[in-house]
Amino acid sequence: MNQTGALDRSLDDVRLYDGVRRRRILAFCIDYAIVLLLLIPVSVIVGFLGIITLGLGWMLFGMLTPMIALIYVFATMGSSRQATLGMRAMSIRLERLDGGRVDGVLAVVHSVLFWAGNVILTPLILLASLFLDRKRTAHDLLLGTAVVRSDR
């Protein structure tokens, strides 16, 4: 709810959702590649840390991918642009339906719910976007968010 207690009606324009599903999938692929590239230098550092600590540092490898991904999401989607680098490339952004700003915590919760949904339902969570308003997925529905085009 915004200051007047109503949902933000500027998000009712159907043109904001044209091609969002496809753009969202492509943005995910771009973001996944970026996270994998970010893992390379961090993995080298953890590798050296493991040598220095006689193998103890290597236990960090299990947490490395989620840690890098969550930091990436916090820093990008939680910024004032409300979009990851992949989302920016695809001209989409995450919006709250109450008109508020997406902060880093909401961005991380959004990402965690996405991955938890994937673990439980596999990629079938994307099917929700065929039936829900504004082409939202289940985690968008739970958080009161929607992905919209930023070029319109």
DSSP file (Angstrom, degrees, kcal/mol; ACC not computed):
  #  RESIDUE AA STRUCTURE BP1 BP2  ACC     N-H-->O    O-->H-N    N-H-->O    O-->H-N    TCO  KAPPA ALPHA  PHI   PSI    X-CA   Y-CA   Z-CA
    1    1 A M              0   0    0      0, 0.0     6,-0.2     0, 0.0    97,-0.2   0.000 360.0 360.0 360.0 139.3    0.0    0.0    0.0
    2    2 A N    >   -     0   0    0      4,-2.3     3,-2.0    95,-0.1    97,-0.1  -0.123 360.0 -71.7 -87.0-166.4    1.2    3.5   -0.8
    3    3 A Q  T 3  S+     0   0    0      1,-0.3    -1,-0.0     2,-0.1    95,-0.0   0.776 135.1  51.1 -62.6 -26.9    0.7    6.5    1.5
    4    4 A T  T 3  S-     0   0    0      2,-0.2    -1,-0.3     3,-0.0     3,-0.1   0.474 118.1-110.6 -89.2  -1.1   -3.0    6.7    0.6
    5    5 A G  S <  S+     0   0    0     -3,-2.0     2,-0.3     1,-0.3    -2,-0.1   0.626  81.6 111.3  85.6  13.2   -3.5    3.0    1.4
    6    6 A A  S    S-     0   0    0     92,-0.1    -4,-2.3     1,-0.0    -1,-0.3  -0.805  73.5 -97.1-119.2 160.0   -4.1    1.9   -2.2
    7    7 A L        -     0   0    0     -2,-0.3     2,-0.7    -6,-0.2    91,-0.2  -0.403  50.6 -93.7 -69.6 152.2   -2.1   -0.2   -4.6
    8    8 A D    >   -     0   0    0     89,-2.8     3,-1.1     1,-0.2    91,-0.1  -0.577  36.6-165.9 -69.8 110.6    0.1    1.7   -7.1
    9    9 A R  G >  S+     0   0    0     -2,-0.7     3,-1.7     1,-0.2     4,-0.2   0.583  76.1  80.5 -78.2 -10.7   -2.2    2.0  -10.2
   10   10 A S  G >  S+     0   0    0      1,-0.3     3,-0.6     2,-0.1    -1,-0.2   0.707  86.8  61.3 -68.3 -16.2    0.7    3.1  -12.5
   11   11 A L  G <  S+     0   0    0     -3,-1.1    -1,-0.3     1,-0.2    -2,-0.1   0.326  81.6  83.7 -89.8   7.4    1.5   -0.7  -12.7
   12   12 A D  G <   +     0   0    0     -3,-1.7     2,-0.4     4,-0.0    -1,-0.2   0.589  58.5 110.8 -84.8 -10.9   -1.9   -1.5  -14.3
   13   13 A D    X   -     0   0    0     -3,-0.6     3,-1.7    -4,-0.2     4,-0.3  -0.525  62.1-149.5 -68.8 117.6   -0.8   -0.6  -17.8
   14   14 A V  G >  S+     0   0    0     -2,-0.4     3,-1.5     1,-0.3     4,-0.2   0.729  90.8  71.7 -64.1 -22.4   -0.7   -3.9  -19.7
   15   15 A R  G >  S+     0   0    0      1,-0.3     3,-1.0     2,-0.2    -1,-0.3   0.765  85.7  67.5 -64.8 -23.9    2.1   -2.6  -22.0
   16   16 A L  G <  S+     0   0    0     -3,-1.7   133,-2.4     1,-0.2    -1,-0.3   0.703 103.3  45.0 -66.7 -18.9    4.5   -2.9  -19.0
   17   17 A Y  G X  S+     0   0    0     -3,-1.5     3,-1.5    -4,-0.3     2,-0.5   0.337  77.4 127.8-110.1   4.9    4.2   -6.7  -19.1
   18   18 A D  T <  S-     0   0    0     -3,-1.0    -3,-0.0     1,-0.3    -4,-0.0  -0.509  90.8  -7.6 -67.5 117.0    4.6   -7.3  -22.8
   19   19 A G  T 3> S+     0   0    0     -2,-0.5     4,-2.2     1,-0.0    -1,-0.3   0.585  93.3 131.6  75.3  11.2    7.3   -9.9  -23.3
   20   20 A V  H <>  +     0   0    0     -3,-1.5     4,-2.7     1,-0.2     5,-0.2   0.893  65.7  56.0 -65.0 -40.4    8.3   -9.9  -19.6
   21   21 A R  H  > S+     0   0    0     -4,-0.4     4,-1.7     2,-0.2    -1,-0.2   0.936 112.3  41.3 -59.5 -48.4    8.3  -13.7  -19.3
   22   22 A R  H  > S+     0   0    0      1,-0.2     4,-2.2     2,-0.2    -1,-0.2   0.916 116.0  49.8 -64.6 -45.1   10.8  -14.2  -22.1
   23   23 A R  H  X S+     0   0    0     -4,-2.2     4,-2.5     1,-0.2    -2,-0.2   0.864 108.3  54.5 -62.6 -36.2   12.9  -11.3  -21.0
   24   24 A R  H  X S+     0   0    0     -4,-2.7     4,-2.0     2,-0.2    -1,-0.2   0.899 108.1  48.0 -66.0 -41.4   12.9  -12.6  -17.5
   25   25 A I  H  X S+     0   0    0     -4,-1.7     4,-1.9     2,-0.2    -2,-0.2   0.916 113.6  47.3 -65.8 -43.7   14.2  -16.0  -18.6
   26   26 A L  H  X S+     0   0    0     -4,-2.2     4,-2.1     1,-0.2    -2,-0.2   0.888 110.3  52.8 -65.3 -38.8   17.0  -14.4  -20.7
   27   27 A A  H  X S+     0   0    0     -4,-2.5     4,-2.8     1,-0.2    -1,-0.2   0.896 106.5  53.6 -63.4 -39.6   17.9  -12.1  -17.8
   28   28 A F  H  X S+     0   0    0     -4,-2.0     4,-2.6     1,-0.2    -1,-0.2   0.921 108.0  50.1 -60.1 -44.3   18.2  -15.1  -15.5
   29   29 A C  H  X S+     0   0    0     -4,-1.9     4,-1.9     2,-0.2    -2,-0.2   0.906 112.1  47.4 -62.2 -42.1   20.7  -16.7  -18.0
   30   30 A I  H  X S+     0   0    0     -4,-2.1     4,-2.1     2,-0.2    -2,-0.2   0.931 113.5  47.7 -63.5 -46.0   22.8  -13.5  -18.2
   31   31 A D  H  X S+     0   0    0     -4,-2.8     4,-2.6     1,-0.2    -2,-0.2   0.883 109.1  53.6 -63.8 -38.9   22.8  -13.2  -14.4
   32   32 A Y  H  X S+     0   0    0     -4,-2.6     4,-2.2     1,-0.2    -1,-0.2   0.911 109.4  48.8 -62.0 -42.3   23.7  -16.8  -13.9
   33   33 A A  H  X S+     0   0    0     -4,-1.9     4,-2.1     2,-0.2    -2,-0.2   0.890 110.5  51.2 -64.6 -39.7   26.7  -16.4  -16.3
   34   34 A I  H  X S+     0   0    0     -4,-2.1     4,-2.3     2,-0.2    -2,-0.2   0.922 109.6  49.3 -63.8 -44.4   27.8  -13.2  -14.4
   35   35 A V  H  X S+     0   0    0     -4,-2.6     4,-1.5     1,-0.2    -2,-0.2   0.907 110.3  51.4 -61.8 -41.3   27.7  -15.1  -11.1
   36   36 A L  H  X S+     0   0    0     -4,-2.2     4,-0.7     1,-0.2    -1,-0.2   0.893 110.2  49.0 -63.2 -38.9   29.7  -17.9  -12.6
   37   37 A L  H >< S+     0   0    0     -4,-2.1     3,-0.7     1,-0.2    -2,-0.2   0.878 109.0  52.7 -66.7 -37.5   32.3  -15.4  -13.8
   38   38 A L  H 3X S+     0   0    0     -4,-2.3     4,-1.2     1,-0.2    -1,-0.2   0.792 101.4  62.8 -66.9 -27.0   32.4  -13.8  -10.3
   39   39 A L  H 3X S+     0   0    0     -4,-1.5     4,-2.8    -5,-0.2    -1,-0.2   0.786  89.0  71.0 -68.4 -27.1   33.1  -17.2   -8.8
   40   40 A I  H <X S+     0   0    0     -4,-0.7     4,-1.8    -3,-0.7    -1,-0.2   0.962 103.5  35.6 -59.9 -57.9   36.4  -17.6  -10.7
   41   41 A P  H  > S+     0   0    0      0, 0.0     4,-2.0     0, 0.0    -1,-0.2   0.887 119.0  51.5 -66.3 -34.5   38.5  -15.0   -8.8
   42   42 A V  H  X S+     0   0    0     -4,-1.2     4,-2.5     1,-0.2    -2,-0.2   0.887 108.2  52.4 -67.7 -37.0   36.8  -15.8   -5.5
   43   43 A S  H  X S+     0   0    0     -4,-2.8     4,-2.4     2,-0.2    -1,-0.2   0.879 107.4  52.1 -64.7 -37.9   37.5  -19.5   -6.0
   44   44 A V  H  X S+     0   0    0     -4,-1.8     4,-2.2    -5,-0.2    -1,-0.2   0.923 110.5  48.2 -63.1 -43.7   41.1  -18.8   -6.6
   45   45 A I  H  X S+     0   0    0     -4,-2.0     4,-2.4     1,-0.2    -2,-0.2   0.927 112.7  47.5 -62.6 -45.4   41.3  -16.8   -3.3
   46   46 A V  H  X S+     0   0    0     -4,-2.5     4,-2.3     2,-0.2    -1,-0.2   0.862 108.9  56.2 -65.1 -34.9   39.5  -19.6   -1.4
   47   47 A G  H  X S+     0   0    0     -4,-2.4     4,-1.6     2,-0.2    -2,-0.2   0.933 110.3  43.4 -60.8 -46.5   41.9  -22.1   -3.0
   48   48 A F  H  X S+     0   0    0     -4,-2.2     4,-2.5     1,-0.2    -2,-0.2   0.885 111.3  55.0 -65.6 -38.4   44.9  -20.2   -1.6
   49   49 A L  H  X S+     0   0    0     -4,-2.4     4,-2.3     1,-0.2     8,-0.4   0.889 105.7  53.3 -61.1 -38.5   43.1  -19.8    1.7
   50   50 A G  H  <>S+     0   0    0     -4,-2.3     5,-4.1     7,-0.3     6,-0.3   0.875 108.7  48.9 -63.9 -37.8   42.7  -23.5    1.8
   51   51 A I  H ><5S+     0   0    0     -4,-1.6     3,-1.2     3,-0.2    -2,-0.2   0.928 112.6  47.5 -66.6 -44.8   46.5  -24.0    1.3
   52   52 A I  H 3<5S+     0   0    0     -4,-2.5    -2,-0.2     1,-0.3    -1,-0.2   0.869 115.2  45.0 -64.8 -37.1   47.4  -21.5    4.0
   53   53 A T  T ><5S-     0   0    0     -4,-2.3     3,-1.3    -5,-0.2    -1,-0.3   0.199 116.7-110.5 -94.5  16.7   44.9  -23.1    6.5
   54   54 A L  T < 5S-     0   0    0     -3,-1.2    -3,-0.2     1,-0.3    -4,-0.1   0.871  81.7 -42.0  56.4  40.7   46.0  -26.7    5.7
   55   55 A G  T > <S+     0   0    0     -5,-4.1     3,-0.7    -6,-0.2     4,-0.3   0.169 115.6 105.3  99.0 -16.9   42.7  -27.5    4.0
   56   56 A L  G X  S+     0   0    0     -3,-1.3     3,-1.6    -6,-0.3     4,-0.2   0.877  76.1  59.0 -64.4 -37.3   40.2  -25.8    6.4
   57   57 A G  G >  S+     0   0    0     -8,-0.4     3,-1.8     1,-0.3    -7,-0.3   0.743  89.5  72.8 -64.1 -23.3   39.6  -22.9    4.0
   58   58 A W  G X  S+     0   0    0     -3,-0.7     3,-1.5     1,-0.3     4,-0.3   0.681  77.9  76.4 -68.3 -15.3   38.3  -25.3    1.4
   59   59 A M  G X  S+     0   0    0     -3,-1.6     3,-0.8    -4,-0.3     4,-0.3   0.717  81.9  70.4 -65.8 -18.1   35.2  -25.8    3.4
   60   60 A L  G X> S+     0   0    0     -3,-1.8     3,-1.2     1,-0.2     4,-1.0   0.723  77.0  80.1 -69.6 -20.8   34.1  -22.4    2.1
   61   61 A F  H <> S+     0   0    0     -3,-1.5     4,-0.6     1,-0.3     3,-0.4   0.841  85.8  58.7 -57.7 -33.5   33.6  -23.9   -1.4
   62   62 A G  H <4 S+     0   0    0     -3,-0.8    -1,-0.3    -4,-0.3    -2,-0.2   0.797 113.4  37.2 -65.7 -28.5   30.2  -25.3   -0.4
   63   63 A M  H <> S+     0   0    0     -3,-1.2     4,-2.3    -4,-0.3    -1,-0.2   0.521  94.3  91.7 -97.8  -7.7   28.9  -21.9    0.5
   64   64 A L  H  X S+     0   0    0     -4,-1.0     4,-2.8    -3,-0.4     5,-0.3   0.908  83.4  46.4 -61.8 -51.0   30.6  -19.9   -2.3
   65   65 A T  H  X S+     0   0    0     -4,-0.6     4,-2.6     1,-0.2     5,-0.2   0.949 116.5  42.9 -62.6 -50.9   28.0  -20.0   -5.1
   66   66 A P  H  > S+     0   0    0      0, 0.0     4,-2.6     0, 0.0     5,-0.2   0.904 115.1  51.9 -61.6 -37.4   25.0  -19.0   -2.9
   67   67 A M  H  X S+     0   0    0     -4,-2.3     4,-2.1     2,-0.2    -2,-0.2   0.938 112.6  43.4 -63.9 -47.0   27.1  -16.4   -1.1
   68   68 A I  H  X S+     0   0    0     -4,-2.8     4,-2.5    -5,-0.2    -1,-0.2   0.917 114.6  51.0 -64.4 -43.0   28.2  -14.7   -4.3
   69   69 A A  H  X S+     0   0    0     -4,-2.6     4,-2.5    -5,-0.3    -2,-0.2   0.909 111.4  46.8 -62.8 -42.8   24.8  -14.9   -5.9
   70   70 A L  H  X S+     0   0    0     -4,-2.6     4,-2.6     2,-0.2    -1,-0.2   0.882 112.5  49.2 -69.7 -37.3   23.1  -13.3   -2.8
   71   71 A I  H  X S+     0   0    0     -4,-2.1     4,-2.5    -5,-0.2    -1,-0.2   0.918 111.7  50.5 -64.6 -42.1   25.6  -10.6   -2.6
   72   72 A Y  H  X S+     0   0    0     -4,-2.5     4,-2.1     2,-0.2     5,-0.4   0.927 113.4  44.6 -60.1 -47.0   25.2   -9.9   -6.4
   73   73 A V  H  X>S+     0   0    0     -4,-2.5     5,-1.3     2,-0.2     4,-1.2   0.915 113.2  50.8 -65.7 -43.4   21.4   -9.8   -6.0
   74   74 A F  H  <5S+     0   0    0     -4,-2.6     4,-0.3     1,-0.2    -2,-0.2   0.918 115.3  42.7 -59.1 -44.6   21.6   -7.6   -2.9
   75   75 A A  H  <5S+     0   0    0     -4,-2.5    -1,-0.2    -5,-0.2    -2,-0.2   0.807 126.8  28.2 -75.5 -30.5   23.9   -5.1   -4.6
   76   76 A T  H ><5S+     0   0    0     -4,-2.1     3,-1.4    -5,-0.2     7,-0.9   0.914 127.2  34.2 -99.2 -58.9   22.1   -5.0   -8.0
   77   77 A M  T 3<5S+     0   0    0     -4,-1.2    -3,-0.2    -5,-0.4    17,-0.1   0.801 118.4  55.8 -69.9 -26.2   18.4   -5.7   -7.6
   78   78 A G  T 3 <S+     0   0    0     -5,-1.3    26,-0.4    -4,-0.3    -1,-0.3   0.435  92.8  94.9 -82.8   1.1   18.5   -3.9   -4.2
   79   79 A S  S X  S-     0   0    0     -3,-1.4     3,-1.2     4,-0.2    23,-0.1  -0.179  99.7 -90.2 -81.9-179.1   20.0   -0.8   -5.8
   80   80 A S  T 3  S+     0   0    0      1,-0.3    22,-0.1     2,-0.1    -1,-0.1   0.726 126.5  60.3 -65.8 -21.1   18.0    2.3   -6.9
   81   81 A R  T 3  S-     0   0    0     -5,-0.3    -1,-0.3     2,-0.1    -4,-0.1   0.664  94.2-146.1 -80.4 -16.3   17.6    0.7  -10.4
   82   82 A Q    <   +     0   0    0     -3,-1.2    12,-2.8    -6,-0.3     2,-0.3   0.828  62.9  96.2  56.3  37.2   15.8   -2.4   -8.9
   83   83 A A  S    S-     0   0    0     -7,-0.9    -4,-0.2    10,-0.2    -1,-0.2  -0.992  70.5-124.7-154.8 144.4   17.3   -4.7  -11.4
   84   84 A T     >  -     0   0    0     -2,-0.3     4,-2.4    -7,-0.1     5,-0.2  -0.276  45.2 -97.3 -75.2 174.1   20.3   -7.1  -11.8
   85   85 A L  H  > S+     0   0    0      1,-0.2     4,-2.2     2,-0.2     5,-0.1   0.892 127.7  50.6 -63.4 -38.2   22.7   -6.6  -14.7
   86   86 A G  H  > S+     0   0    0      2,-0.2     4,-1.4     1,-0.2    -1,-0.2   0.897 109.9  49.9 -64.9 -40.1   20.8   -9.2  -16.7
   87   87 A M  H  4>S+     0   0    0      2,-0.2     5,-2.6     1,-0.2     4,-0.2   0.890 109.8  51.1 -65.6 -38.9   17.5   -7.5  -16.0
   88   88 A R  H ><5S+     0   0    0     -4,-2.4     3,-1.2     1,-0.2    -2,-0.2   0.908 107.6  53.0 -63.9 -40.6   19.0   -4.2  -17.1
   89   89 A A  H 3<5S+     0   0    0     -4,-2.2    -1,-0.2     1,-0.3    -2,-0.2   0.831 113.7  43.4 -62.8 -31.0   20.2   -5.8  -20.3
   90   90 A M  T 3<5S-     0   0    0     -4,-1.4    -1,-0.3     2,-0.1    -2,-0.2   0.331 114.7-118.4 -96.2   6.1   16.6   -7.1  -20.9
   91   91 A S  T < 5S+     0   0    0     -3,-1.2    59,-2.4    -4,-0.2    60,-0.8   0.911  71.6 122.1  57.0  49.0   15.0   -3.7  -19.9
   92   92 A I  E   < -A  149   0A   0     -5,-2.6     2,-0.3    57,-0.3    57,-0.2  -0.936  36.1-175.7-132.3 160.2   13.1   -5.1  -17.0
   93   93 A R  E     -A  148   0A   0     55,-2.4    55,-2.6    -2,-0.3     2,-0.4  -0.978  29.7-107.1-150.0 159.6   13.0   -4.2  -13.3
   94   94 A L  E     -A  147   0A   0    -12,-2.8     2,-0.4    -2,-0.3     8,-0.3  -0.762  37.2-172.9 -90.3 132.4   11.3   -5.5  -10.1
   95   95 A E  E     -A  146   0A   0     51,-3.0    51,-2.3    -2,-0.4     2,-0.4  -0.957  22.8-128.8-125.8 144.3    8.6   -3.3   -8.7
   96   96 A R  E >   -A  145   0A   0      4,-0.8     3,-1.5    -2,-0.4    49,-0.3  -0.747  18.6-135.9 -85.8 139.8    6.6   -3.4   -5.5
   97   97 A L  T 3  S+     0   0    0     47,-3.0   -89,-2.8    -2,-0.4   -86,-0.2   0.715 103.5  60.1 -70.4 -19.7    2.8   -3.3   -6.0
   98   98 A D  T 3  S-     0   0    0     46,-0.4    -1,-0.3   -91,-0.2   -93,-0.1   0.424 117.9-110.5 -87.5   3.4    2.4   -0.8   -3.2
   99   99 A G  S <  S+     0   0    0     -3,-1.5    -2,-0.1     1,-0.2   -97,-0.1   0.409  74.4 133.7  86.9  -3.3    4.7    1.7   -4.9
  100  100 A G        -     0   0    0      1,-0.1    -4,-0.8    -5,-0.0     2,-0.3  -0.169  61.3 -94.1 -73.8 173.2    7.6    1.3   -2.4
  101  101 A R        -     0   0    0     -6,-0.1     2,-0.6    -3,-0.1    -1,-0.1  -0.677  30.9-120.4 -90.9 141.8   11.2    0.8   -3.3
  102  102 A V        -     0   0    0     -2,-0.3   -20,-0.2    -8,-0.3     2,-0.2  -0.722  36.3-166.0 -79.2 120.7   12.8   -2.6   -3.6
  103  103 A D     >  -     0   0    0     -2,-0.6     4,-2.2   -21,-0.1     5,-0.2  -0.481  35.5 -94.7-101.8 177.7   15.6   -2.8   -1.1
  104  104 A G  H  > S+     0   0    0    -26,-0.4     4,-2.3     1,-0.2     5,-0.2   0.861 121.9  52.4 -61.3 -38.8   18.4   -5.3   -0.7
  105  105 A V  H  > S+     0   0    0      2,-0.2     4,-2.7     1,-0.2    -1,-0.2   0.935 110.6  46.8 -65.6 -45.8   16.6   -7.5    1.8
  106  106 A L  H  > S+     0   0    0      1,-0.2     4,-2.6     2,-0.2    -1,-0.2   0.894 111.3  53.2 -62.4 -38.9   13.5   -7.8   -0.3
  107  107 A A  H  X S+     0   0    0     -4,-2.2     4,-2.0     2,-0.2    -1,-0.2   0.912 111.0  45.8 -62.2 -43.1   15.7   -8.6   -3.4
  108  108 A V  H  X S+     0   0    0     -4,-2.3     4,-2.9     2,-0.2    -2,-0.2   0.918 112.8  49.6 -66.9 -43.6   17.5  -11.4   -1.5
  109  109 A V  H  X S+     0   0    0     -4,-2.7     4,-2.6     1,-0.2     5,-0.2   0.903 109.9  52.5 -61.5 -40.3   14.2  -12.8   -0.1
  110  110 A H  H  X S+     0   0    0     -4,-2.6     4,-1.8    -5,-0.2    -1,-0.2   0.921 112.3  45.0 -59.0 -45.7   12.8  -12.7   -3.7
  111  111 A S  H  X S+     0   0    0     -4,-2.0     4,-2.4     2,-0.2    -2,-0.2   0.911 112.5  50.1 -66.7 -44.1   15.9  -14.6   -4.9
  112  112 A V  H  X S+     0   0    0     -4,-2.9     4,-2.8     1,-0.2     5,-0.2   0.912 110.9  49.4 -63.2 -42.7   15.8  -17.2   -2.1
  113  113 A L  H  X S+     0   0    0     -4,-2.6     4,-2.4     2,-0.2    -1,-0.2   0.875 109.1  53.8 -64.0 -36.3   12.0  -17.8   -2.6
  114  114 A F  H  X S+     0   0    0     -4,-1.8     4,-1.9    -5,-0.2    -2,-0.2   0.953 113.1  41.6 -60.2 -49.8   12.8  -18.3   -6.4
  115  115 A W  H  X S+     0   0    0     -4,-2.4     4,-2.2     2,-0.2    -2,-0.2   0.878 113.7  52.0 -69.3 -37.6   15.4  -20.9   -5.6
  116  116 A A  H  X S+     0   0    0     -4,-2.8     4,-2.0     1,-0.2    -1,-0.2   0.910 110.3  49.9 -63.5 -41.0   13.4  -22.6   -2.9
  117  117 A G  H  X S+     0   0    0     -4,-2.4     4,-3.2    -5,-0.2     5,-0.2   0.878 109.7  51.3 -63.2 -37.8   10.5  -22.8   -5.4
  118  118 A N  H  X S+     0   0    0     -4,-1.9     4,-1.7     2,-0.2    -2,-0.2   0.882 108.6  51.0 -66.2 -38.5   12.8  -24.3   -8.0
  119  119 A V  H  < S+     0   0    0     -4,-2.2    -2,-0.2     2,-0.2    -1,-0.2   0.911 120.2  35.1 -64.6 -41.2   14.0  -27.0   -5.5
  120  120 A I  H  < S+     0   0    0     -4,-2.0    -2,-0.2    -5,-0.2    -3,-0.2   0.918 136.5  18.6 -80.1 -45.4   10.4  -27.9   -4.6
  121  121 A L  H >< S-     0   0    0     -4,-3.2     3,-1.4     1,-0.3    -3,-0.2   0.303  92.4-139.4-112.5   7.7    8.6  -27.5   -8.0
  122  122 A T  G ><  -     0   0    0     -4,-1.7     3,-1.3     1,-0.2    -1,-0.3  -0.171  68.9 -33.1  54.4-159.8   11.5  -27.5  -10.5
  123  123 A P  G >  S+     0   0    0      0, 0.0     3,-1.8     0, 0.0     4,-0.3   0.458 116.8  98.9 -70.2   5.2   11.1  -25.0  -13.3
  124  124 A L  G X   +     0   0    0     -3,-1.4     3,-1.6     1,-0.3     4,-0.5   0.678  61.6  80.7 -64.5 -14.6    7.3  -25.5  -13.1
  125  125 A I  G X  S+     0   0    0     -3,-1.3     3,-0.9     1,-0.3    13,-0.5   0.783  81.8  64.8 -62.8 -23.1    7.1  -22.3  -11.0
  126  126 A L  G X  S+     0   0    0     -3,-1.8     3,-1.1     1,-0.2     4,-0.3   0.738  85.8  72.2 -70.5 -20.7    7.3  -20.4  -14.2
  127  127 A L  G X  S+     0   0    0     -3,-1.6     3,-1.8    -4,-0.3     4,-0.5   0.801  83.0  69.9 -63.5 -27.7    3.9  -21.9  -15.2
  128  128 A A  G X> S+     0   0    0     -3,-0.9     4,-2.6    -4,-0.5     3,-1.5   0.839  87.3  65.6 -58.2 -32.0    2.3  -19.6  -12.6
  129  129 A S  G <4 S+     0   0    0     -3,-1.1    -1,-0.3    -4,-0.4    -2,-0.2   0.679  93.1  61.3 -67.2 -15.5    3.2  -16.7  -14.8
  130  130 A L  G <4 S+     0   0    0     -3,-1.8    -1,-0.3    -4,-0.3    -2,-0.2   0.718 118.0  26.5 -78.0 -21.0    0.7  -18.1  -17.4
  131  131 A F  T <4 S+     0   0    0     -3,-1.5    -2,-0.2    -4,-0.5     2,-0.1   0.681 102.4  84.5-116.5 -26.1   -2.2  -17.8  -15.0
  132  132 A L  S >< S-     0   0    0     -4,-2.6     3,-1.1     4,-0.4     4,-0.1  -0.464  84.9 -96.9 -83.2 154.5   -1.4  -15.0  -12.5
  133  133 A D  G >  S+     0   0    0      1,-0.2     3,-1.6     2,-0.2    -1,-0.1  -0.282 107.0  19.0 -63.7 154.0   -2.1  -11.3  -13.2
  134  134 A R  G 3  S-     0   0    0      1,-0.3    13,-0.3  -122,-0.1    -1,-0.2   0.686 123.1 -82.3  57.7  22.4    0.8   -9.2  -14.4
  135  135 A K  G <  S+     0   0    0     -3,-1.1    -1,-0.3     1,-0.2    -6,-0.2   0.830  81.7 166.1  54.4  36.1    2.7  -12.4  -15.5
  136  136 A R    <   -     0   0    0     -3,-1.6    -4,-0.4    -8,-0.2    -5,-0.2  -0.448  30.9-135.0 -82.2 154.6    3.8  -12.8  -11.9
  137  137 A T     >  -     0   0    0     -2,-0.1     4,-2.2    -8,-0.1     3,-0.2  -0.476  35.8 -93.6 -96.2 175.6    5.4  -15.9  -10.5
  138  138 A A  H  > S+     0   0    0    -13,-0.5     4,-2.3     1,-0.2     5,-0.2   0.889 126.0  50.0 -60.9 -40.7    4.5  -17.5   -7.2
  139  139 A H  H  > S+     0   0    0      1,-0.2     4,-1.5     2,-0.2    -1,-0.2   0.820 108.5  53.3 -71.0 -28.1    7.3  -15.7   -5.3
  140  140 A D  H  >>S+     0   0    0     -3,-0.2     5,-2.3     2,-0.2     4,-1.1   0.917 109.2  49.8 -65.1 -43.2    6.2  -12.4   -6.8
  141  141 A L  H  <5S+     0   0    0     -4,-2.2     3,-0.5     1,-0.2    -2,-0.2   0.914 110.2  49.5 -61.7 -44.6    2.7  -13.1   -5.6
  142  142 A L  H  <5S+     0   0    0     -4,-2.3    -1,-0.2     1,-0.2    -2,-0.2   0.843 118.0  39.4 -63.6 -34.7    3.9  -13.9   -2.1
  143  143 A L  H  <5S-     0   0    0     -4,-1.5    -1,-0.2    -5,-0.2    -2,-0.2   0.486 108.2-117.3 -97.7  -4.1    6.0  -10.7   -1.9
  144  144 A G  T  <5S+     0   0    0     -4,-1.1   -47,-3.0    -3,-0.5   -46,-0.4   0.904  71.5 127.0  69.4  40.6    3.6   -8.3   -3.6
  145  145 A T  E   < -A   96   0A   0     -5,-2.3     2,-0.3   -49,-0.3    -1,-0.2  -0.784  39.5-166.4-124.3 168.3    6.0   -7.6   -6.5
  146  146 A A  E     -A   95   0A   0    -51,-2.3   -51,-3.0    -2,-0.3     2,-0.6  -0.981  22.3-126.3-150.8 147.7    5.9   -7.7  -10.2
  147  147 A V  E     +A   94   0A   0    -13,-0.3     2,-0.3    -2,-0.3   -53,-0.2  -0.870  37.6 177.7 -96.6 125.8    8.6   -7.5  -13.0
  148  148 A V  E     -A   93   0A   0    -55,-2.6   -55,-2.4    -2,-0.6     2,-0.3  -0.824  35.3 -94.3-125.5 162.8    7.9   -4.8  -15.5
  149  149 A R  E     -A   92   0A   0   -133,-2.4     3,-0.4    -2,-0.3   -57,-0.3  -0.589  24.3-159.6 -75.3 136.6    9.5   -3.4  -18.5
  150  150 A S  S    S+     0   0    0    -59,-2.4   -58,-0.2    -2,-0.3    -1,-0.1   0.505  84.3  68.0 -94.5  -5.4   11.7   -0.4  -17.8
  151  151 A D              0   0    0    -60,-0.8    -1,-0.2     1,-0.2   -59,-0.1   0.239 360.0 360.0 -97.4  13.9   11.7    0.9  -21.4
  152  152 A R              0   0    0     -3,-0.4    -1,-0.2  -136,-0.1    -2,-0.1   0.360 360.0 360.0-129.2 360.0    8.0    1.8  -21.3
